[in-house]
């Protein structure tokens, strides 16, 4: 159910919750509330994290003794899809959130008929510091007052050659100092619209001009499945991997083989349908579709331009509604 611990692992299992369970079980912490825990970036349900970094205070053997084998100890207790890769000693005032210099995300997608050059032109308009309130989901409970964020780089490249209809697989690699809630998924949604020729690259500049577009047009976010928090950048950390690195490598290689097998099964199904003529009806389905990534599409008989769509509530309106609702609950 995402990274952030929700307090009830039975109904809402999370990455942090499983990590806390492992930490408590091997007596590295006494409780999640007493270990000064911080995280580098909060990933939502369905999003993966490779370069996630957390900081906390744990039990130690001391400077004069061989340190506890943190990585192997924890990995034996964690679920198959969660693994600790390395650890590093830090100062007592270190924060995984505030000491992070940059965060890099990757988003994978099938190229299909998408115009990568048009997507690159749109992406270039996002570089530098901008107000990204029209590229995120607003959360009035957090009382954010500054929606300016800095994009350091945005690159689009092919990463795998085509095996079935749909073309090569590509990735967007996006690096920034920090990101708003759902910012990357909103950025990808707009890039897909540009790549399909439904919007011009200039639409990015229009959405970034909050003096003219005060609130976000009503558009769906891209799928969470292809999104990966790839890397978090820190200065001066001396990472120590497990002395048994091959265990972690073999673990992920096994999971890769399992998922590649599933992929080949699906490819075989598609090939079979193609040779037997069962895909004829699918090929004749010419209804236009809006790409959302991760194999998701929205069929639409008529596309409505972003600037002609209804607008979501502005930041100010959302906050006013939130506080009014909170006040009503208090009075009741």
Secondary structure as the mmCIF struct_conf table of DSSP 4:
data_model
#
loop_
_struct_conf.conf_type_id
_struct_conf.id
_struct_conf.beg_label_comp_id
_struct_conf.beg_label_asym_id
_struct_conf.beg_label_seq_id
_struct_conf.end_label_comp_id
_struct_conf.end_label_asym_id
_struct_conf.end_label_seq_id
BEND BEND1 UNK A 3 UNK A 4
BEND BEND2 UNK A 7 UNK A 7
TURN_TY1_P TURN_TY1_P1 UNK A 9 UNK A 11
BEND BEND3 UNK A 12 UNK A 12
HELX_RH_AL_P HELX_RH_AL_P1 UNK A 15 UNK A 25
TURN_TY1_P TURN_TY1_P2 UNK A 26 UNK A 27
BEND BEND4 UNK A 28 UNK A 28
BEND BEND5 UNK A 30 UNK A 30
HELX_RH_3T_P HELX_RH_3T_P1 UNK A 32 UNK A 34
BEND BEND6 UNK A 35 UNK A 35
STRN STRN1 UNK A 38 UNK A 39
BEND BEND7 UNK A 40 UNK A 40
TURN_TY1_P TURN_TY1_P3 UNK A 45 UNK A 46
STRN STRN2 UNK A 48 UNK A 49
BEND BEND8 UNK A 50 UNK A 51
STRN STRN3 UNK A 54 UNK A 55
TURN_TY1_P TURN_TY1_P4 UNK A 63 UNK A 64
BEND BEND9 UNK A 65 UNK A 65
HELX_LH_PP_P HELX_LH_PP_P1 UNK A 66 UNK A 68
HELX_RH_AL_P HELX_RH_AL_P2 UNK A 70 UNK A 75
TURN_TY1_P TURN_TY1_P5 UNK A 76 UNK A 77
BEND BEND10 UNK A 78 UNK A 78
TURN_TY1_P TURN_TY1_P6 UNK A 80 UNK A 81
STRN STRN4 UNK A 86 UNK A 87
TURN_TY1_P TURN_TY1_P7 UNK A 92 UNK A 93
TURN_TY1_P TURN_TY1_P8 UNK A 96 UNK A 99
STRN STRN5 UNK A 102 UNK A 110
TURN_TY1_P TURN_TY1_P9 UNK A 112 UNK A 113
HELX_RH_AL_P HELX_RH_AL_P3 UNK A 116 UNK A 124
TURN_TY1_P TURN_TY1_P10 UNK A 125 UNK A 126
STRN STRN6 UNK A 128 UNK A 131
HELX_RH_3T_P HELX_RH_3T_P2 UNK A 133 UNK A 135
BEND BEND11 UNK A 136 UNK A 136
HELX_RH_3T_P HELX_RH_3T_P3 UNK A 140 UNK A 142
TURN_TY1_P TURN_TY1_P11 UNK A 143 UNK A 143
STRN STRN7 UNK A 148 UNK A 160
BEND BEND12 UNK A 163 UNK A 164
TURN_TY1_P TURN_TY1_P12 UNK A 165 UNK A 166
STRN STRN8 UNK A 169 UNK A 176
BEND BEND13 UNK A 177 UNK A 177
TURN_TY1_P TURN_TY1_P13 UNK A 181 UNK A 182
HELX_RH_AL_P HELX_RH_AL_P4 UNK A 183 UNK A 195
TURN_TY1_P TURN_TY1_P14 UNK A 196 UNK A 197
BEND BEND14 UNK A 198 UNK A 199
TURN_TY1_P TURN_TY1_P15 UNK A 201 UNK A 202
HELX_RH_AL_P HELX_RH_AL_P5 UNK A 203 UNK A 208
TURN_TY1_P TURN_TY1_P16 UNK A 210 UNK A 212
BEND BEND15 UNK A 215 UNK A 215
STRN STRN9 UNK A 217 UNK A 217
HELX_LH_PP_P HELX_LH_PP_P2 UNK A 220 UNK A 223
BEND BEND16 UNK A 224 UNK A 224
TURN_TY1_P TURN_TY1_P17 UNK A 225 UNK A 226
STRN STRN10 UNK A 227 UNK A 233
BEND BEND17 UNK A 235 UNK A 236
STRN STRN11 UNK A 240 UNK A 241
TURN_TY1_P TURN_TY1_P18 UNK A 243 UNK A 244
HELX_RH_AL_P HELX_RH_AL_P6 UNK A 245 UNK A 276
TURN_TY1_P TURN_TY1_P19 UNK A 277 UNK A 279
HELX_RH_AL_P HELX_RH_AL_P7 UNK A 280 UNK A 284
STRN STRN12 UNK A 289 UNK A 293
TURN_TY1_P TURN_TY1_P20 UNK A 294 UNK A 295
STRN STRN13 UNK A 296 UNK A 299
BEND BEND18 UNK A 301 UNK A 302
HELX_RH_3T_P HELX_RH_3T_P4 UNK A 306 UNK A 308
BEND BEND19 UNK A 309 UNK A 309
HELX_LH_PP_P HELX_LH_PP_P3 UNK A 310 UNK A 310
STRN STRN14 UNK A 311 UNK A 311
HELX_LH_PP_P HELX_LH_PP_P4 UNK A 312 UNK A 314
HELX_RH_AL_P HELX_RH_AL_P8 UNK A 315 UNK A 331
#
